[in-house]
Amino acid sequence: MRRRFFLSVMALAVMAAPVPALASGAITAGGARGETNPIAITMFLAIVALTLLITWWAAKRTRSASDFYAAGNRITGWQNGMAIAGDFMSAASFLGISAAIYMRGYDGLLFLIGSVMVWPVILFLIAERLRNLGTYTFADVCAQRLKRAPMRTMSACGTLAVVALYMIAQMVGAGALIEILFGLDYSYAVIMVGVLMTVYVSFGGMIATTWVQITKAILLFIGGVVLAGLVMVHVGFSFETLFSHAAANYPGGTSVMVPGGMMKDPISAISMGLAFLFGPAGLPHILIRFFTVPDARAARKSVLYATGIISIFQIAILILGFGALALIAADPAYLTASGQLIGGQNMASVHLAHAVGGNLFLGFISAVAFATILAVVAGLTLSAASTVAHDLYANVFRHGTASERQIMRVAKITPLVIGIIAILLGILFKGQNVAFMAVLAFSVAASINFPILFLAMYWRGLTTRGAVIGGFAGLATAAVLVVLSKVVWVDVIGFSQAIFPYSYPTLFSMLAAFSCAWLFSVTDRSERAAKDRAGFDVQYIRSQIGDITR
C-alpha cells in the first residue's frame, strides 16, 4: 500500500515536470504579470504536502470496506460536523459567492443566504433517519423496502449526475486559482487537481477524506474570518463606509444595494430558492458523511456543529464580497486592460487577500482555497466511488455475491475514471462562475435524490415503480433543461440564444419528480407494490431506533 501510494505521488511529480517555465507571463500575487510569488508557492506546496501526509497516515488505517466507505463509523459528532462544514465551505462558497457579490452586489446575497437555510431541513428531516437506515450510501435507504436493483440503479444515476455538475464548480475554481498563483496554463492546473484527488480517495478512502476536510475547514474558517477582519480594519469597522465605497466602484452605483437585478422573473427566483432549500439535502457527498458516525445522536450533533461554523463563515463572505468591490474594483494592479479581474471573477477574494494582507497572507489564502477544493473533490469522488462499487457493482451487477476484496478493487479503480472525467469537464466549462455551477448541482440533487429519499422515508404509498419513474423523470427534466439553458446552450455549445429561458430548472424538475412518483405509485396495483407498502412499518421502526443487530 505504501509503495503504491508513493508511486502515485511520483507520477504526479512527473506529470507536472513538462510544464513550461513559469516566470515569463505568470500572474503574480499582486495581480501584475511578472515573476511568481515564492511565498505563496511555498505555502501552497506545504498544504499539498500536509494533505498527502494525512492520506499516507489514513492509508495505513484503511483495511476494510467499512473503513474505506465510512471510516469504520468511528468519527465523532464534532469531527463530522467540522468535516461537513469543510465539505460545504467549498470553492462555491469562498470563491464563487464572494465573486457573485462582487459582480451582482445585493443579489449575490441570495447565494449566501441559501447556503444556510438548508440545514434545518437536513437536521429535522434527513440526518437521524438516514443514519439509522443506511450503511454506506443513501441508496441503502431507498432500497430498504423497495426493489433493490432498480432503486440502486436510479440512485446511482442521480449521484453521478450531481457529482459531475458539482465537480465542475470545484475544478473551475481550482484551475483559475493555480493559474493565477503559478502562472500555469489552466489545463495543467485542472490536471494537477484531478491527479491529487485520485490519490486521496484511492489510497486513503473516507478516513483521509474526513481529516483533509477537517484540516481545511479549520484553516479556511480562520483565513476567511481574519480576511474579513482585515477588510473591516481598512474601512474603520464601519459597514456604512464599506457599502459606500463598494457603491462608488460598482458600475451601477447605489444599485449595488438594490435587489432584483439578477432574478428578473419569479420562476427563476422560486427555482433558485428550491435548489438551495432542498438541493444540499440530496448531495451525495454530504449524505455519506452521516454514515461515518456511530449513531443517530452523533448525526444530529454533526448538523448542529456544521450549521454554526457555516453560518459564521457566510457572514465573513458577505464582508469579502463587498470588500472586494470597495478595495480592489478600481485598482489597476488587479485588473486587465479591459477592466476585468485578472484570473477571472472567481479570484475576487484572492486579490482582496493581497490588497489587505500582502504576499504572505495571499499565499496562505491561496493555499487554503486550494486545500478547500481538494477536500471537496475528494468527497465527491469518494461518493461516486461508493456508488459505483457498493450500489452498482456489488448489488446490481453481482447481486450481492461479490467479495469484499473485489468490491474494494472496484472502489479504488473508480476514482481514476472519475478524475479523468472531472479534468475534461473542468476544461470544458472554463470561466463559469463556480457558485452558479454549484446551484445547478443543487438543482439536480433537489430533482432526483431528495424527492425519492424523502418519499422513501416518509410516505407509505411509495412503490418501486413510482420511485424509479419519478426519479428518472426528475433527472431527465433537470438534465434537458440545463442543456437548453444559457450556461450550456450558449456558453458551452455556442448558440446565440438559450431555448430554456430560466437560469435554474428546479421548479419544473422537482414537480416532475414528485408528481410522477405520486402518480405511478397510487396507480400501481402489482404484487410488488403491495410488498413495498407493507414494508413501511418495519422501516419506520428501524428509522427511529436503528439496526439493533449491528
ZAMARGU-4260 file (C-alpha; in steps of 0.2 Angstrom, whole numbers, plus 5000, padded with zeros to 4 digits):
<rodrens>
0) 5000/5000/5000 | 5014/5012/5005 | 5024/5008/4989 | 5008/5011/4978 | 5005/5027/4987
5) 5022/5034/4984 | 5022/5029/4966 | 5007/5039/4963 | 5014/5054/4971 | 5030/5052/4960
10) 5018/5050/4945 | 5011/5067/4950 | 5028/5075/4950 | 5032/5068/4933 | 5016/5074/4926
15) 5020/5092/4932 | 5038/5091/4926 | 5035/5095/4907 | 5026/5112/4912 | 5034/5127/4903
20) 5044/5139/4913 | 5033/5149/4924 | 5041/5166/4926 | 5038/5173/4909 | 5020/5179/4909
25) 5015/5172/4926 | 5002/5181/4936 | 5009/5187/4952 | 5001/5188/4969 | 4999/5207/4967
30) 4989/5204/4950 | 5003/5210/4938 | 5012/5199/4926 | 5030/5196/4930 | 5038/5183/4942
35) 5029/5171/4953 | 5027/5174/4971 | 5038/5162/4981 | 5029/5164/4997 | 5013/5159/4990
40) 5020/5144/4981 | 5029/5138/4997 | 5013/5139/5007 | 5004/5130/4993 | 5016/5116/4992
45) 5016/5115/5011 | 4997/5112/5011 | 4998/5099/4997 | 5012/5090/5007 | 5001/5091/5023
50) 4986/5083/5014 | 4997/5069/5006 | 5004/5066/5024 | 4986/5064/5030 | 4982/5052/5016
55) 4998/5041/5019 | 4993/5040/5038 | 4975/5036/5033 | 4980/5023/5020 | 4988/5013/5034
60) 4972/5013/5043 | 4960/5008/5029 | 4959/4989/5029 | 4941/4985/5026 | 4926/4991/5016
65) 4919/5000/5031 | 4935/5010/5033 | 4935/5015/5015 | 4917/5020/5014 | 4913/5026/5031
70) 4929/5027/5041 | 4923/5012/5052 | 4909/5023/5059 | 4922/5030/5072 | 4920/5049/5068
75) 4913/5059/5082 | 4899/5071/5081 | 4910/5087/5082 | 4923/5079/5070 | 4909/5075/5057
80) 4902/5092/5059 | 4919/5100/5055 | 4920/5088/5040 | 4903/5093/5034 | 4907/5111/5036
85) 4923/5108/5026 | 4913/5099/5013 | 4901/5113/5011 | 4913/5128/5013 | 4919/5124/4995
90) 4926/5134/4981 | 4907/5139/4978 | 4907/5147/4994 | 4924/5155/4996 | 4927/5160/4978
95) 4910/5159/4970 | 4899/5168/4982 | 4911/5182/4985 | 4913/5184/4966 | 4894/5184/4964
100) 4893/5198/4977 | 4907/5207/4968 | 4898/5206/4951 | 4880/5207/4957 | 4880/5217/4973
105) 4865/5214/4984 | 4858/5200/4973 | 4874/5190/4977 | 4867/5188/4995 | 4855/5176/4988
110) 4869/5163/4986 | 4875/5167/5004 | 4858/5165/5012 | 4854/5150/5003 | 4869/5141/5009
115) 4862/5142/5027 | 4844/5139/5025 | 4845/5121/5021 | 4852/5115/5037 | 4836/5114/5047
120) 4829/5103/5033 | 4844/5091/5035 | 4843/5091/5054 | 4824/5088/5056 | 4820/5078/5040
125) 4836/5068/5035 | 4850/5066/5047 | 4843/5054/5060 | 4833/5043/5049 | 4847/5042/5036
130) 4860/5036/5049 | 4848/5023/5056 | 4843/5016/5039 | 4858/5017/5029 | 4876/5009/5029
135) 4887/5017/5015 | 4876/5027/5003 | 4859/5035/5003 | 4853/5021/4990 | 4854/5009/5005
140) 4839/5019/5012 | 4829/5020/4996 | 4832/5001/4994 | 4826/4997/5012 | 4809/4991/5007
145) 4809/4994/4988 | 4816/4983/4975 | 4835/4984/4977 | 4842/4983/4959 | 4831/4997/4951
150) 4832/5008/4966 | 4851/5007/4967 | 4852/5010/4948 | 4841/5025/4949 | 4850/5032/4964
155) 4867/5029/4956 | 4862/5039/4941 | 4857/5053/4952 | 4873/5053/4962 | 4884/5053/4947
160) 4875/5067/4938 | 4876/5078/4954 | 4894/5073/4957 | 4898/5078/4939 | 4890/5095/4940
165) 4897/5099/4957 | 4914/5094/4952 | 4914/5106/4938 | 4912/5121/4950 | 4927/5114/4960
170) 4938/5111/4945 | 4935/5128/4938 | 4939/5136/4954 | 4955/5126/4956 | 4961/5129/4938
175) 4958/5148/4940 | 4967/5148/4957 | 4983/5139/4952 | 4983/5149/4935 | 4984/5165/4945
180) 4996/5158/4958 | 5009/5149/4947 | 5006/5156/4930 | 5002/5138/4924 | 4991/5135/4910
185) 4973/5132/4916 | 4973/5115/4909 | 4988/5110/4918 | 4981/5116/4934 | 4965/5106/4932
190) 4975/5090/4928 | 4985/5093/4944 | 4969/5094/4955 | 4962/5078/4946 | 4978/5068/4950
195) 4979/5074/4968 | 4960/5069/4972 | 4963/5052/4964 | 4977/5049/4976 | 4967/5055/4991
200) 4952/5043/4988 | 4961/5028/4980 | 4973/5026/4995 | 4965/5035/5010 | 4946/5032/5007
205) 4934/5041/5020 | 4947/5042/5034 | 4959/5053/5023 | 4944/5062/5016 | 4937/5066/5033
210) 4954/5073/5040 | 4958/5083/5025 | 4941/5091/5026 | 4943/5094/5045 | 4960/5102/5042
215) 4955/5113/5028 | 4939/5118/5037 | 4949/5125/5052 | 4961/5134/5040 | 4948/5141/5029
220) 4937/5147/5043 | 4952/5156/5051 | 4958/5163/5035 | 4940/5169/5030 | 4937/5177/5047
225) 4954/5185/5048 | 4952/5192/5030 | 4935/5199/5034 | 4943/5207/5050 | 4957/5215/5039
230) 4944/5222/5027 | 4934/5230/5042 | 4951/5237/5048 | 4953/5246/5031 | 4936/5254/5032
235) 4937/5259/5051 | 4925/5245/5056 | 4911/5254/5048 | 4898/5245/5037 | 4892/5262/5031
240) 4910/5265/5024 | 4911/5248/5017 | 4895/5249/5007 | 4898/5267/5001 | 4915/5263/4995
245) 4908/5247/4986 | 4894/5258/4978 | 4907/5271/4972 | 4916/5257/4962 | 4901/5247/4956
250) 4896/5251/4938 | 4878/5254/4944 | 4882/5265/4959 | 4870/5263/4973 | 4860/5250/4964
255) 4873/5238/4972 | 4862/5238/4987 | 4846/5236/4977 | 4838/5218/4974 | 4831/5211/4958
260) 4845/5213/4946 | 4849/5195/4944 | 4832/5187/4946 | 4821/5197/4935 | 4806/5184/4935
265) 4798/5174/4949 | 4801/5157/4941 | 4820/5159/4942 | 4818/5166/4960 | 4807/5151/4965
270) 4818/5138/4956 | 4834/5145/4965 | 4826/5145/4982 | 4820/5127/4980 | 4838/5122/4974
275) 4845/5130/4990 | 4832/5123/5002 | 4832/5105/4996 | 4847/5103/4985 | 4861/5101/4998
280) 4849/5088/5007 | 4852/5077/4991 | 4871/5080/4988 | 4878/5063/4989 | 4895/5068/4997
285) 4885/5077/5011 | 4874/5062/5014 | 4888/5049/5015 | 4895/5059/5030 | 4881/5053/5041
290) 4887/5035/5039 | 4904/5039/5047 | 4897/5042/5065 | 4892/5029/5077 | 4873/5033/5079
295) 4859/5045/5076 | 4863/5056/5091 | 4880/5059/5083 | 4872/5063/5067 | 4861/5076/5074
300) 4876/5084/5083 | 4886/5084/5067 | 4872/5095/5059 | 4872/5107/5074 | 4891/5110/5073
305) 4891/5112/5054 | 4877/5124/5055 | 4886/5136/5067 | 4903/5135/5058 | 4895/5138/5041
310) 4884/5152/5047 | 4898/5162/5054 | 4909/5159/5039 | 4895/5166/5027 | 4895/5182/5037
315) 4913/5183/5033 | 4909/5180/5014 | 4897/5195/5014 | 4911/5206/5020 | 4923/5199/5007
320) 4912/5202/4993 | 4908/5220/4997 | 4926/5222/5002 | 4932/5217/4985 | 4921/5230/4977
325) 4927/5243/4989 | 4946/5240/4989 | 4951/5232/4973 | 4937/5235/4960 | 4946/5251/4954
330) 4964/5246/4957 | 4973/5244/4941 | 4985/5232/4949 | 4971/5219/4950 | 4963/5222/4933
335) 4966/5218/4915 | 4967/5231/4901 | 4948/5228/4898 | 4944/5231/4917 | 4941/5213/4922
340) 4949/5205/4937 | 4965/5196/4932 | 4961/5177/4933 | 4943/5180/4931 | 4928/5185/4943
345) 4931/5170/4954 | 4948/5177/4960 | 4940/5192/4969 | 4944/5185/4987 | 4961/5180/4982
350) 4966/5198/4976 | 4957/5205/4991 | 4969/5195/5002 | 4984/5203/4994 | 4977/5220/4995
355) 4974/5219/5014 | 4987/5207/5019 | 5001/5207/5007 | 5011/5192/4999 | 5011/5182/5015
360) 4993/5182/5018 | 4989/5180/4999 | 5000/5164/5000 | 4990/5157/5015 | 4973/5161/5007
365) 4978/5154/4990 | 4985/5138/4998 | 4969/5136/5010 | 4957/5139/4995 | 4966/5125/4985
370) 4965/5114/5000 | 4947/5118/5001 | 4944/5112/4983 | 4955/5096/4985 | 4944/5091/5000
375) 4928/5094/4992 | 4933/5085/4976 | 4939/5071/4986 | 4922/5069/4995 | 4913/5070/4978
380) 4925/5057/4971 | 4923/5045/4986 | 4904/5047/4985 | 4905/5042/4966 | 4916/5028/4970
385) 4905/5021/4984 | 4890/5022/4972 | 4899/5013/4958 | 4907/4999/4969 | 4893/4997/4983
390) 4877/5001/4973 | 4881/4996/4955 | 4894/4983/4956 | 4891/4974/4972 | 4872/4975/4972
395) 4866/4977/4954 | 4879/4968/4943 | 4885/4955/4956 | 4868/4953/4965 | 4877/4953/4982
400) 4889/4939/4978 | 4905/4950/4976 | 4918/4948/4989 | 4925/4962/4999 | 4941/4962/4990
405) 4933/4963/4973 | 4922/4977/4979 | 4937/4987/4986 | 4946/4984/4970 | 4932/4992/4960
410) 4931/5006/4973 | 4949/5010/4971 | 4949/5010/4952 | 4933/5021/4950 | 4942/5037/4957
415) 4954/5036/4942 | 4940/5036/4930 | 4931/5050/4939 | 4947/5060/4939 | 4948/5059/4920
420) 4930/5064/4918 | 4932/5079/4931 | 4948/5085/4921 | 4938/5085/4905 | 4923/5094/4912
425) 4934/5107/4921 | 4942/5111/4905 | 4926/5112/4895 | 4917/5124/4907 | 4932/5136/4910
430) 4927/5153/4915 | 4910/5149/4923 | 4905/5156/4940 | 4908/5142/4952 | 4893/5147/4963
435) 4882/5147/4948 | 4888/5129/4943 | 4886/5123/4961 | 4867/5129/4961 | 4865/5119/4945
440) 4871/5104/4955 | 4859/5108/4969 | 4845/5109/4956 | 4849/5091/4950 | 4850/5085/4968
445) 4834/5093/4973 | 4826/5085/4957 | 4830/5066/4960 | 4840/5062/4976 | 4830/5072/4988
450) 4812/5068/4982 | 4815/5050/4981 | 4825/5049/4998 | 4811/5060/5007 | 4797/5049/5000
455) 4805/5033/5004 | 4807/5038/5022 | 4791/5047/5025 | 4777/5040/5013 | 4770/5023/5015
460) 4762/5023/4997 | 4778/5025/4988 | 4781/5010/4977 | 4796/5004/4967 | 4788/5009/4950
465) 4784/5026/4957 | 4801/5029/4964 | 4810/5024/4948 | 4799/5033/4936 | 4799/5049/4947
470) 4817/5049/4950 | 4822/5047/4932 | 4808/5060/4927 | 4816/5072/4938 | 4834/5068/4932
475) 4829/5069/4914 | 4819/5085/4916 | 4834/5094/4925 | 4847/5087/4913 | 4837/5093/4897
480) 4833/5110/4904 | 4851/5113/4910 | 4857/5108/4892 | 4845/5120/4885 | 4849/5134/4897
485) 4861/5148/4894 | 4875/5140/4904 | 4877/5126/4891 | 4867/5130/4876 | 4875/5147/4874
490) 4891/5147/4884 | 4897/5130/4880 | 4889/5125/4864 | 4890/5142/4856 | 4872/5146/4851
495) 4866/5164/4851 | 4851/5161/4862 | 4845/5149/4875 | 4829/5138/4872 | 4825/5137/4891
500) 4824/5155/4897 | 4827/5152/4915 | 4843/5151/4925 | 4838/5135/4935 | 4826/5120/4931
505) 4822/5116/4949 | 4804/5121/4949 | 4800/5111/4934 | 4811/5096/4938 | 4806/5094/4956
510) 4787/5095/4951 | 4791/5081/4938 | 4799/5070/4951 | 4786/5072/4965 | 4771/5071/4953
515) 4777/5056/4943 | 4782/5047/4959 | 4765/5050/4966 | 4755/5046/4951 | 4764/5030/4946
520) 4763/5024/4965 | 4745/5027/4968 | 4740/5018/4952 | 4752/5003/4955 | 4742/4988/4960
525) 4755/4975/4957 | 4761/4962/4969 | 4777/4971/4971 | 4768/4987/4976 | 4759/4978/4990
530) 4775/4972/4997 | 4783/4989/4995 | 4769/4997/5006 | 4769/4983/5018 | 4787/4985/5022
535) 4785/5003/5028 | 4781/4999/5046 | 4796/4989/5049 | 4806/5003/5040 | 4798/5016/5051
540) 4803/5007/5067 | 4821/5005/5061 | 4822/5023/5056 | 4818/5028/5074 | 4829/5016/5084
545) 4842/5010/5071 | 4848/4992/5067 | 4849/4984/5084 | 4858/4969/5076 | 4873/4980/5072
</rodrens>
